[in-house]
């Protein structure tokens, strides 16, 4: 073409300008030639159109315009060849523990169009089958370059360690009892937690194995199983069906992470406002004294190293080493024996014996078996002493003729029971009579037309009648037993080894003998319907 143009130029013919585009490895080159004569210059728009037709978009427009205007015929590099299209870079990275996968899409300028299905295929080809997050994948598809969590595994739930569940609340221990009026009773501090034999104290909640998880590759992820633990078994407790129960009745104590039940409560000092009242199913030891107005109630033995001053004590066997000062209030009541140094202005009950080493002053003593006052002084003076079998003292009464009642041959506990039985039988007989009258009226009715409520009443009254008859019979049998015991106790004896003074009244069973003159080394007993006086032995 250039040769033809050159020929025309020789012939002084008008020639239009023209251009050439060369595509080399190192770029795009443009050469623009000027017109001849009245020929037309090259239109840059035509060059741009041809470049675009060859998919060449990466060119320098200003340089193209300059080359076109200059039309020098020199080749000028105006741009770069278009890069070949490549696939988008879809990066899927699986974490080392296979519990997570990240997705990032790198899309270069010459990237082929992005295909959503291609992304899913890439993820699946990575072996990911579980926990795929399609919402996150869509975000990565719409915004190439961002990194998202494309899949998450399910973490396993580790097992729970075994633990001990306590069934006895010890949080309230040491807190005073709140009364109905909102005030606080500081005498009842709940200092000790007591339990009964067989009572549920705690239980072991077993360890669990946990719940398995799954990684993003579909593999099961095993949980960490919970740890087992030993039963915190201490003294006097046992394990029954994974539960810790009390083997005995006593005080609940948790020490060194073990559960114990101990049969003894030991108070290092006095029973006072610092301890409050004591109520316990086992034994109680008080190293100090029991102060006025305070109470100890125990199902076991009670031992007080000091005195009981106007307090109340109940227990099995009661030992008060220093003595009892009743102060006109409180009492001491033992199911078994009461042993003490002295009793003064006090009330004492014993299911067996009362044993005093020194004196009994102006007190009310009742023992089912014996009252023994034998020590250095061995004195009973004032008040009333009652024993079922025997009273033994060194001295009874005083030179001032102090009124002193000594009574044997009647068990005071049985006597009270006998009197209560008589009252209870009388009430039950009234109830039985009323029930029988009602039954008689109902039976007189026409049974075929009797309403359902009347039938039910008749049935209940009939059952109640048999129950009342049984109760009355049992009570009468018990009264017969007590009467037989009374008969045996009529042989009770009072013995005074030293002196018995006037002012003392002797009672043996139903017989009474006032002492009108001083006697020594004497004993008193019932014989031939009278109270006889014999030697001490």
Helices and strands as residue ranges (DSSP letters): H 2-10, E 18-24, E 27-33, H 44-53, H 61-70, E 76-79, E 89-94, E 100-106, H 116-125, H 134-142, E 147-152, E 163-166, E 177-178, E 184-185, E 194-195, E 200-205, E 213-214, E 220-221, E 237-240, E 243-246, E 250-255, E 258-262, E 264-267, E 278-280, E 283-286, E 295-298, E 302-304, E 307-309, E 312-315, E 318-320, E 323-325, E 332-334, E 338-344, E 347-350, E 354-367, E 370-373, E 379-387, E 390-396, E 404-408, H 412-443, G 447-449, H 452-489, E 493-500, E 504-508, E 511-514, E 519-527, E 530-535
